[in-house]
Amino acid sequence: MTHANPWPARADLAQRSLDHFFGAAEPQLLANTYPAADNSTFNYWWLAHVIDVRLDAFGRTGDQEWLTAAEVASANLRARNGGSLFNDYFDDMLWYALALERLARATGRAEPLDDARAIWEHVVEHGWNETHGASVAWRKQQPYYKNTPANGPFAILSARLYRHEPDPRYLEYGTVAFDWITATLVGPDGFVEDGINREGDGRVDTQWRFTYNQGLYVGAAVALEEVLPELTGRELTGRALRTATTALAELAPDGVVGSEGGGGDEGLFKGVLYRYLGTLLDRIGPASPEAAPVLDFVRSSTDLLWDTGRRDGHLLAGDDWRRPAQPPVFYSTQLSAIMALELRAAIKARP
């Protein structure tokens, strides 16, 4: 007997629960916390991920409602940023560029792709330097501080833009950034550290063991291999698999990632891991033996999320899915839950 797949409906519930718990009138769009408190902080990079999750729902359903929601989030981000694409943080801008590139593919419009290219050029002009090796700085005020959060999305964006326009600069810069992460921040077991030289002393921040960095390296390896046909034997996919396997063993030994901090930004970290584990599964195929640990993790963790996250007919995620959310909850945390459930729905939808 065949049972209906419940996960698309559960992903829908998580999407709609974002508005239920956090929805606010423009220009806010989404309250930073539930219950709503101080909304003075403009979280540029969180809104970039709102665009991404709405596009996930559109890709899954084909429902125009979700594409419109992505467009609304993009317009909101731009308006609240004074009409500008740019800010002081290169990782923030790169997240927006990645969402814009997807928006261009979803809509067929040229403007979002042009904006993504403009951000890429801005990052190269203002963020690329030779300190501790050719790579992207974290922000304009700290050109000496280099990290995975800036170079990972830069490599992914470079590969995506190359698909639209085979400009060799995209591959040149993208592969150099990826190779810099590999040489500077990736250990022999594949674990990816956060950054180097934050305090100007040349030290690597080994104390920051975040899922975010693991997901970015996985995503960058997969994205680059897809546009580098001369790489045979899935060399980069092998690196992505090693990092994914190590990350799950180190950061999710019980089949779920716990809280990574309480400052708001950290709530989004595990969502980045889920998004790019999804691209890895697409690359290797979910039926391959190598996919088993990843699939086990996605299933066990989203099972827990569904069990603990339901609240009055909606879904509200905490930072640790082993227990119900304890308000105040940041909407960054809800975005991670949406990404996880969208991946679970996508896995169930695959043959």
C-alpha positions as CSV (number, residue, x, y, z in Angstrom):
1,M,0.0,0.0,0.0
2,T,1.4,3.4,-1.0
3,H,1.1,6.2,1.6
4,A,1.0,9.9,0.6
5,N,4.2,11.8,1.1
6,P,3.6,14.2,4.0
7,W,6.8,16.3,3.7
8,P,5.7,18.8,1.0
9,A,2.7,19.7,3.2
10,R,5.0,20.0,6.2
11,A,7.4,22.3,4.2
12,D,4.4,24.4,3.3
13,L,3.4,24.7,6.9
14,A,6.9,25.8,7.9
15,Q,6.8,28.4,5.1
16,R,3.4,29.8,6.2
17,S,4.5,29.7,9.8
18,L,7.2,32.2,9.0
19,D,4.5,34.7,8.2
20,H,2.2,33.6,11.1
21,F,4.8,34.1,13.8
22,F,7.0,36.8,12.3
23,G,4.9,38.6,9.7
24,A,4.9,42.4,10.1
25,A,3.7,45.4,8.2
26,E,6.0,47.1,5.7
27,P,8.7,48.3,5.8
28,Q,9.5,45.6,8.4
29,L,8.0,42.6,6.5
30,L,9.3,40.2,9.2
31,A,9.7,40.9,12.9
32,N,13.2,39.8,14.0
33,T,11.8,37.8,16.9
34,Y,8.7,36.0,18.1
35,P,7.3,37.5,20.2
36,A,8.1,40.7,18.4
37,A,10.3,43.0,20.4
38,D,13.0,45.5,19.2
39,N,12.9,45.5,15.4
40,S,15.4,48.3,14.9
41,T,18.1,45.9,13.4
42,F,18.0,45.5,9.7
43,N,19.2,41.9,9.0
44,Y,20.3,42.2,5.3
45,W,21.6,38.7,5.0
46,W,18.5,37.1,6.7
47,L,16.3,38.7,4.0
48,A,18.5,37.2,1.3
49,H,17.7,33.8,2.7
50,V,14.0,34.7,2.8
51,I,14.2,35.1,-1.0
52,D,15.9,31.7,-1.2
53,V,13.4,29.8,0.8
54,R,10.5,31.3,-1.1
55,L,12.2,30.2,-4.3
56,D,12.5,26.7,-2.8
57,A,8.7,26.7,-2.3
58,F,8.1,28.0,-5.9
59,G,10.4,25.3,-7.3
60,R,8.6,22.6,-5.4
61,T,5.0,23.8,-6.2
62,G,5.1,26.0,-9.2
63,D,2.7,28.3,-7.3
64,Q,3.1,31.9,-8.3
65,E,2.3,33.0,-4.7
66,W,5.8,31.9,-3.6
67,L,7.6,33.6,-6.5
68,T,5.7,36.8,-5.7
69,A,6.8,36.4,-2.1
70,A,10.4,36.1,-3.2
71,E,10.1,39.3,-5.3
72,V,8.5,41.1,-2.3
73,A,11.4,40.1,0.0
74,S,14.0,41.2,-2.6
75,A,12.3,44.6,-3.0
76,N,12.1,44.9,0.8
77,L,15.8,44.2,1.2
78,R,16.7,46.8,-1.4
79,A,14.3,49.5,0.0
80,R,15.6,49.1,3.5
81,N,19.1,49.2,2.3
82,G,18.5,52.7,0.9
83,G,17.9,51.5,-2.6
84,S,21.5,50.1,-2.8
85,L,22.8,46.6,-3.5
86,F,25.9,47.1,-1.4
87,N,26.8,47.2,2.2
88,D,30.1,46.8,4.2
89,Y,29.9,43.0,4.5
90,F,31.0,40.9,1.6
91,D,29.3,37.8,2.8
92,D,26.0,39.6,3.2
93,M,26.2,40.9,-0.4
94,L,27.2,37.5,-1.8
95,W,24.1,35.9,-0.1
96,Y,21.9,38.4,-1.8
97,A,23.7,37.8,-5.1
98,L,23.1,34.1,-4.9
99,A,19.4,34.7,-4.2
100,L,19.2,37.2,-7.1
101,E,20.8,34.7,-9.5
102,R,18.1,32.1,-8.6
103,L,15.4,34.8,-8.9
104,A,16.6,35.5,-12.4
105,R,16.3,31.8,-13.3
106,A,12.9,31.6,-11.8
107,T,11.5,34.7,-13.5
108,G,13.5,34.9,-16.7
109,R,14.1,38.6,-16.0
110,A,17.5,40.0,-16.7
111,E,17.6,42.6,-13.9
112,P,18.3,40.2,-11.0
113,L,21.1,38.6,-12.9
114,D,22.6,42.0,-13.8
115,D,22.5,42.9,-10.1
116,A,24.1,39.6,-9.1
117,R,26.9,40.4,-11.5
118,A,27.2,43.9,-10.2
119,I,27.7,42.5,-6.6
120,W,30.4,40.1,-7.9
121,E,32.3,42.9,-9.5
122,H,31.9,45.1,-6.3
123,V,33.3,42.3,-4.2
124,V,36.3,41.8,-6.5
125,E,37.0,45.5,-6.6
126,H,36.6,46.2,-2.8
127,G,37.2,42.9,-1.1
128,W,39.8,40.9,-3.1
129,N,43.3,41.3,-1.8
130,E,46.6,39.3,-1.3
131,T,46.7,39.3,2.5
132,H,47.2,35.7,3.7
133,G,46.8,34.6,0.1
134,A,44.5,35.9,-2.7
135,S,40.9,35.8,-1.4
136,V,38.0,37.8,-0.3
137,A,38.0,39.8,2.9
138,W,35.0,39.6,5.3
139,R,34.2,43.3,5.3
140,K,35.5,46.6,4.1
141,Q,36.7,47.7,7.5
142,Q,38.8,44.6,8.0
143,P,40.6,43.9,4.7
144,Y,43.1,41.7,6.6
145,Y,40.5,39.3,8.0
146,K,39.6,36.4,5.6
147,N,37.1,33.7,6.2
148,T,35.0,30.9,4.8
149,P,31.7,32.9,5.1
150,A,33.0,35.3,2.5
151,N,35.0,33.0,0.2
152,G,32.5,30.1,0.1
153,P,29.5,32.0,-1.3
154,F,31.9,33.9,-3.6
155,A,33.1,30.6,-5.1
156,I,29.5,29.4,-5.5
157,L,28.4,32.6,-7.1
158,S,31.3,32.6,-9.5
159,A,30.4,29.1,-10.7
160,R,26.7,30.1,-11.1
161,L,27.5,33.2,-13.1
162,Y,29.9,31.2,-15.3
163,R,26.9,29.1,-16.3
164,H,25.2,32.2,-17.6
165,E,28.2,33.7,-19.3
166,P,31.5,31.7,-19.7
167,D,33.7,34.6,-18.7
168,P,37.0,33.0,-17.6
169,R,37.3,35.6,-14.8
170,Y,34.5,33.9,-13.0
171,L,36.3,30.6,-12.9
172,E,39.7,32.1,-12.2
173,Y,38.5,34.0,-9.2
174,G,36.1,31.3,-8.0
175,T,38.7,28.5,-8.1
176,V,41.3,30.7,-6.4
177,A,38.9,31.5,-3.6
178,F,38.0,27.8,-3.2
179,D,41.7,26.7,-3.2
180,W,42.4,29.4,-0.6
181,I,39.8,27.9,1.7
182,T,41.2,24.4,1.1
183,A,44.8,25.4,1.8
184,T,44.1,27.8,4.7
185,L,41.1,26.5,6.6
186,V,40.4,22.9,5.8
187,G,42.0,20.2,8.0
188,P,43.1,16.7,6.9
189,D,39.8,15.3,7.9
190,G,37.9,17.8,5.8
191,F,36.6,19.9,8.7
192,V,36.4,23.6,7.7
193,E,37.5,26.3,10.1
194,D,35.9,29.8,10.1
195,G,38.6,32.3,9.4
196,I,42.1,33.6,9.8
197,N,43.7,36.9,11.1
198,R,40.6,38.3,12.6
199,E,42.7,40.1,15.3
200,G,45.7,40.7,13.0
201,D,47.8,38.0,14.6
202,G,47.6,35.4,11.9
203,R,45.7,32.9,14.0
204,V,42.9,30.6,12.7
205,D,39.7,30.8,14.7
206,T,39.5,27.1,15.5
207,Q,37.1,27.7,18.4
208,W,34.2,28.6,16.0
209,R,33.1,25.2,14.8
210,F,30.0,26.0,12.7
211,T,27.8,24.1,10.4
212,Y,27.7,27.2,8.2
213,N,31.3,26.7,7.1
214,Q,30.9,23.1,6.3
215,G,27.9,23.7,4.1
216,L,29.6,26.5,2.2
217,Y,32.6,24.3,1.4
218,V,30.4,21.5,0.3
219,G,28.4,23.9,-1.9
220,A,31.5,25.5,-3.4
221,A,33.1,22.2,-4.3
222,V,29.9,20.9,-6.0
223,A,29.2,24.2,-7.8
224,L,32.7,24.4,-9.2
225,E,32.9,20.8,-10.3
226,E,29.7,21.2,-12.3
227,V,31.4,23.9,-14.4
228,L,34.9,22.4,-14.6
229,P,34.5,19.4,-17.0
230,E,38.3,18.9,-17.1
231,L,38.0,17.6,-13.5
232,T,37.5,13.8,-13.8
233,G,36.9,11.3,-11.1
234,R,34.7,13.7,-9.1
235,E,37.7,15.2,-7.3
236,L,35.8,18.1,-5.8
237,T,32.8,15.9,-5.0
238,G,35.1,13.7,-3.1
239,R,36.2,16.7,-1.0
240,A,32.6,17.7,-0.4
241,L,31.8,14.2,0.8
242,R,34.7,14.1,3.1
243,T,33.7,17.4,4.6
244,A,30.0,16.5,4.9
245,T,30.9,13.1,6.6
246,T,33.2,14.8,9.1
247,A,30.9,17.6,9.8
248,L,28.0,15.3,10.6
249,A,30.2,13.2,12.8
250,E,31.6,16.2,14.7
251,L,28.6,18.5,14.8
252,A,25.6,16.1,14.8
253,P,26.8,12.9,16.5
254,D,23.3,12.2,17.7
255,G,21.7,12.8,14.3
256,V,20.8,16.5,14.9
257,V,22.7,19.7,15.2
258,G,22.2,21.5,18.6
259,S,22.2,25.2,19.3
260,E,25.2,27.0,17.8
261,G,24.7,30.2,19.8
262,G,22.0,32.6,20.7
263,G,22.8,35.8,18.9
264,G,20.4,35.4,16.0
265,D,22.8,35.0,13.1
266,E,23.7,31.5,14.4
267,G,20.2,30.4,13.9
268,L,20.7,30.5,10.2
269,F,23.9,28.4,10.2
270,K,22.4,25.0,10.0
271,G,20.1,26.0,7.2
272,V,23.2,26.7,5.0
273,L,24.4,23.2,5.8
274,Y,21.1,21.7,4.7
275,R,20.9,23.7,1.5
276,Y,24.3,22.6,0.3
277,L,24.0,19.0,1.5
278,G,21.0,19.1,-1.0
279,T,23.3,20.1,-3.9
280,L,25.7,17.3,-2.9
281,L,22.9,14.7,-3.0
282,D,21.9,16.0,-6.4
283,R,25.4,15.5,-7.6
284,I,26.1,12.0,-6.3
285,G,22.5,10.7,-6.4
286,P,20.5,9.9,-3.3
287,A,20.7,6.1,-4.2
288,S,24.5,6.1,-4.1
289,P,26.1,4.4,-1.0
290,E,28.0,7.6,-0.2
291,A,24.7,9.4,0.3
292,A,23.5,7.2,3.1
293,P,25.0,9.2,6.1
294,V,23.6,12.4,4.6
295,L,20.2,11.0,4.1
296,D,20.1,9.5,7.6
297,F,21.0,12.9,9.1
298,V,18.3,14.7,7.1
299,R,15.7,12.2,8.0
300,S,16.5,11.9,11.7
301,S,16.8,15.6,12.2
302,T,13.7,16.6,10.4
303,D,11.7,13.9,12.2
304,L,12.8,15.5,15.4
305,L,12.0,19.0,14.1
306,W,8.5,17.9,13.1
307,D,7.9,16.3,16.5
308,T,9.1,19.2,18.6
309,G,8.3,22.2,16.4
310,R,4.5,22.0,16.1
311,R,2.6,24.7,18.0
312,D,-1.1,25.4,17.7
313,G,-1.3,24.1,14.2
314,H,1.8,25.8,13.0
315,L,5.5,25.1,13.2
316,L,7.9,27.1,15.3
317,A,11.6,26.0,15.4
318,G,14.0,26.4,18.2
319,D,17.8,26.4,17.9
320,D,17.9,22.8,19.2
321,W,15.3,20.6,17.5
322,R,15.5,18.0,20.3
323,R,13.1,20.3,22.4
324,P,10.3,22.8,21.7
325,A,11.3,26.4,20.9
326,Q,11.7,28.6,23.9
327,P,10.8,32.2,23.0
328,P,12.2,34.6,22.1
329,V,12.9,32.9,18.7
330,F,14.7,34.7,15.9
331,Y,13.3,34.3,12.4
332,S,16.8,33.2,11.3
333,T,16.1,30.0,13.2
334,Q,12.8,29.5,11.4
335,L,14.6,29.9,8.0
336,S,16.9,27.0,8.9
337,A,13.9,24.8,9.7
338,I,12.3,25.7,6.4
339,M,15.5,24.8,4.5
340,A,15.7,21.5,6.2
341,L,12.0,20.6,5.5
342,E,12.3,21.7,1.9
343,L,15.3,19.4,1.5
344,R,13.3,16.5,3.2
345,A,10.4,17.2,0.8
346,A,12.8,17.2,-2.2
347,I,14.4,13.9,-1.1
348,K,11.0,12.2,-0.9
349,A,10.1,13.6,-4.3
350,R,13.2,12.0,-6.0
351,P,12.7,8.6,-7.6
